[in-house]
Amino acid sequence: MEFDLPDHHRLLQRTVRDFAEQEIAPVAEELDRTHAFPYEIVRRLGELDLMGIPFPEEYGGAGSDSLAYALVVEELTRVDSSVAITLCAHTSLGTQPIYLFGDDEQKQEWLPLLCRGERLGAFGLTEPEAGSDAGNTRTRAALEDGEWVINGAKQFITNAGTHISGMVVITAVTGTGRGGDGRGGERTPGEREISNLIVPNGTRGYEPGEPYRKMGWNASDTRPLSFSDCRVPEENLLGRRGAGLRQFLHVLDIGRIGVAAMGVGLAQGALDQALAYARERRAFGRPISKFQAIQSKLANLATEIEATRLLVHKAAYLKDAGRYFTLTAAQAKLKSGRLAVRAADEAVQIHGGYGYIEEYPVCRFYRDAKILTIGEGTDEVQELVIARALGA
Ligand SMILES: Cc1cc2nc3c(=O)[nH]c(=O)nc-3n(C[C@H](O)[C@H](O)[C@H](O)COP(=O)(O)OP(=O)(O)OC[C@H]3O[C@@H](n4cnc5c(N)ncnc54)[C@H](O)[C@@H]3O)c2cc1C
């Protein structure tokens, strides 16, 4: 067993920590307050080769692995969740499906732009009637004269409506239960056939709506999407027709490693802020860090963060080794989301009244933490995945 990070991973971690502290921390509060998308930071992330970490260099990626990706996501979230989720949704949800399931032409068209961060990728799975029950997709795509005609709506989609959004991969029902589709597709009799399609921004009939007013992640882009007789070429089908369900389940598995790393990063950031504050703030003639009640909070958080980080790294290790990682990724996501919520809560508590004031980062952390128990599969869905893997 090897617990030390390889040298190049440690160097990457150090580089991203410095970048986050020097270039994100000074503007994070303002971006959050003004709900401004961090264009300049995304440009810098592209320059630093961080917008395509796990993808091969031949496509403009960094040619690195899931562990590197988890380390980068943790360091970004330690300072700001909006920036982290922008990179995470772009990498694991937007770019990943093209890399995993795209044909050569689709990869050549999209991956270099996405990996350089010149365009953002998005993944449109959730719908008004299909969240946890994602297979209940209502959006339809019908093949007419060599084009898919798409009608439907998506909701809560990250990265789809910025000035640099390039495309969204969406799930759509492309047929219904007549059994095999005659092209090697995976339609079981009686089931709806779900496929994934690439829809470029700017396609007529595809409209990202107004951004949501959210509890947190205020500087990230989240919108509903509508498709009204939206036509894309038949070639925009991603992978095999009817393979959409299997594809998105795999994409979500991978995405969970990133979101789990966000939970660890947020918890670590909350602990770091709380510790620094506790050492400065005095009450009853001593720094509050000398009170046992405060020490207990700090000690427990530090211990849980370490344990959860190991779980995240194990999930990344299993994926990189080409082994089964669904269970560990779900466990890491479940554990880290809950930890992030608790860590943010404790950090605010340690700050007392100041923790309730927006100038202090823990106030933002508190609002940003909650979504980590909901997005990329709720806690209840993680429990289902884990129980299923256990054979329950
Ligand atoms: C800020 C933000 C960004 C997002 N970004 C994206 C994105 O980029 N792309 C995308 O596709 N989606 C995105 N989502 C959507 C997100 O993944 C969903 O909100 C999430 O999966 C939950 O779906 P839902 O909101 O429909 O809740 P529901 O599925 O309606 O769940 C409601 C409650 O019921 C529980 N529940 C549901 N089914 C079960 C069950 N079988 N057993 C036990 N409990 C159950 C849930 O756990 C939850 O507590 C985003 C959401 C937000 C808020």
Ligand as a Chemical Component Dictionary entry (heavy atoms), coordinates in Angstrom:
data_LIG
# 
_chem_comp.id                   LIG 
_chem_comp.type                 NON-POLYMER 
_chem_comp.pdbx_formal_charge   0 
_chem_comp.three_letter_code    LIG 
# 
loop_
_chem_comp_atom.comp_id 
_chem_comp_atom.atom_id 
_chem_comp_atom.alt_atom_id 
_chem_comp_atom.type_symbol 
_chem_comp_atom.charge 
_chem_comp_atom.model_Cartn_x 
_chem_comp_atom.model_Cartn_y 
_chem_comp_atom.model_Cartn_z 
_chem_comp_atom.pdbx_ordinal 
LIG C1  C1  C 0 -27.154 23.644 -8.846  1  
LIG C2  C2  C 0 -27.509 22.375 -9.553  2  
LIG C3  C3  C 0 -26.751 21.940 -10.645 3  
LIG C4  C4  C 0 -27.115 20.784 -11.341 4  
LIG N1  N1  N 0 -26.411 20.436 -12.489 5  
LIG C5  C5  C 0 -26.904 19.426 -13.268 6  
LIG C6  C6  C 0 -26.325 19.156 -14.547 7  
LIG O1  O1  O 0 -25.351 19.784 -14.971 8  
LIG N2  N2  N 0 -26.890 18.176 -15.318 9  
LIG C7  C7  C 0 -27.962 17.458 -14.899 10 
LIG O2  O2  O 0 -28.424 16.604 -15.654 11 
LIG N3  N3  N 0 -28.527 17.677 -13.680 12 
LIG C8  C8  C 0 -28.018 18.657 -12.863 13 
LIG N4  N4  N 0 -28.600 18.903 -11.630 14 
LIG C9  C9  C 0 -29.742 18.098 -11.210 15 
LIG C10 C10 C 0 -29.473 17.172 -10.040 16 
LIG O3  O3  O 0 -28.619 16.117 -10.435 17 
LIG C11 C11 C 0 -30.832 16.686 -9.521  18 
LIG O4  O4  O 0 -31.430 17.787 -8.871  19 
LIG C12 C12 C 0 -30.736 15.511 -8.578  20 
LIG O5  O5  O 0 -30.307 14.375 -9.273  21 
LIG C13 C13 C 0 -32.069 15.206 -7.876  22 
LIG O6  O6  O 0 -33.120 15.156 -8.785  23 
LIG P1  P1  P 0 -34.462 16.011 -8.458  24 
LIG O7  O7  O 0 -34.035 17.392 -8.170  25 
LIG O8  O8  O 0 -35.429 15.792 -9.559  26 
LIG O9  O9  O 0 -35.024 15.387 -7.130  27 
LIG P2  P2  P 0 -36.026 14.096 -7.017  28 
LIG O10 O10 O 0 -35.490 12.991 -7.836  29 
LIG O11 O11 O 0 -37.410 14.557 -7.274  30 
LIG O12 O12 O 0 -35.862 13.746 -5.488  31 
LIG C14 C14 C 0 -36.612 14.364 -4.454  32 
LIG C15 C15 C 0 -36.330 13.589 -3.153  33 
LIG O13 O13 O 0 -36.809 12.239 -3.290  34 
LIG C16 C16 C 0 -35.764 11.343 -3.013  35 
LIG N5  N5  N 0 -35.914 10.135 -3.821  36 
LIG C17 C17 C 0 -36.174 10.054 -5.152  37 
LIG N6  N6  N 0 -36.196 8.773  -5.552  38 
LIG C18 C18 C 0 -35.954 8.014  -4.440  39 
LIG C19 C19 C 0 -35.854 6.616  -4.184  40 
LIG N7  N7  N 0 -35.990 5.724  -5.166  41 
LIG N8  N8  N 0 -35.586 6.212  -2.927  42 
LIG C20 C20 C 0 -35.430 7.108  -1.925  43 
LIG N9  N9  N 0 -35.512 8.443  -2.104  44 
LIG C21 C21 C 0 -35.766 8.895  -3.343  45 
LIG C22 C22 C 0 -34.489 12.089 -3.374  46 
LIG O14 O14 O 0 -33.354 11.522 -2.769  47 
LIG C23 C23 C 0 -34.827 13.476 -2.854  48 
LIG O15 O15 O 0 -34.610 13.534 -1.481  49 
LIG C24 C24 C 0 -28.220 20.029 -10.908 50 
LIG C25 C25 C 0 -28.966 20.446 -9.785  51 
LIG C26 C26 C 0 -28.634 21.620 -9.146  52 
LIG C27 C27 C 0 -29.516 22.077 -7.997  53 
# 
loop_
_chem_comp_bond.comp_id 
_chem_comp_bond.atom_id_1 
_chem_comp_bond.atom_id_2 
_chem_comp_bond.value_order 
_chem_comp_bond.pdbx_ordinal 
LIG C1  C2  SING 1  
LIG C2  C3  SING 2  
LIG C2  C26 DOUB 3  
LIG C3  C4  DOUB 4  
LIG C4  N1  SING 5  
LIG C4  C24 SING 6  
LIG N1  C5  DOUB 7  
LIG C5  C6  SING 8  
LIG C5  C8  SING 9  
LIG C6  O1  DOUB 10 
LIG C6  N2  SING 11 
LIG N2  C7  SING 12 
LIG C7  O2  DOUB 13 
LIG C7  N3  SING 14 
LIG N3  C8  DOUB 15 
LIG C8  N4  SING 16 
LIG N4  C9  SING 17 
LIG N4  C24 SING 18 
LIG C9  C10 SING 19 
LIG C10 O3  SING 20 
LIG C10 C11 SING 21 
LIG C11 O4  SING 22 
LIG C11 C12 SING 23 
LIG C12 O5  SING 24 
LIG C12 C13 SING 25 
LIG C13 O6  SING 26 
LIG O6  P1  SING 27 
LIG P1  O7  DOUB 28 
LIG P1  O8  SING 29 
LIG P1  O9  SING 30 
LIG O9  P2  SING 31 
LIG P2  O10 DOUB 32 
LIG P2  O11 SING 33 
LIG P2  O12 SING 34 
LIG O12 C14 SING 35 
LIG C14 C15 SING 36 
LIG C15 O13 SING 37 
LIG C15 C23 SING 38 
LIG O13 C16 SING 39 
LIG C16 N5  SING 40 
LIG C16 C22 SING 41 
LIG N5  C17 SING 42 
LIG N5  C21 SING 43 
LIG C17 N6  DOUB 44 
LIG N6  C18 SING 45 
LIG C18 C19 SING 46 
LIG C18 C21 DOUB 47 
LIG C19 N7  SING 48 
LIG C19 N8  DOUB 49 
LIG N8  C20 SING 50 
LIG C20 N9  DOUB 51 
LIG N9  C21 SING 52 
LIG C22 O14 SING 53 
LIG C22 C23 SING 54 
LIG C23 O15 SING 55 
LIG C24 C25 DOUB 56 
LIG C25 C26 SING 57 
LIG C26 C27 SING 58 
# 
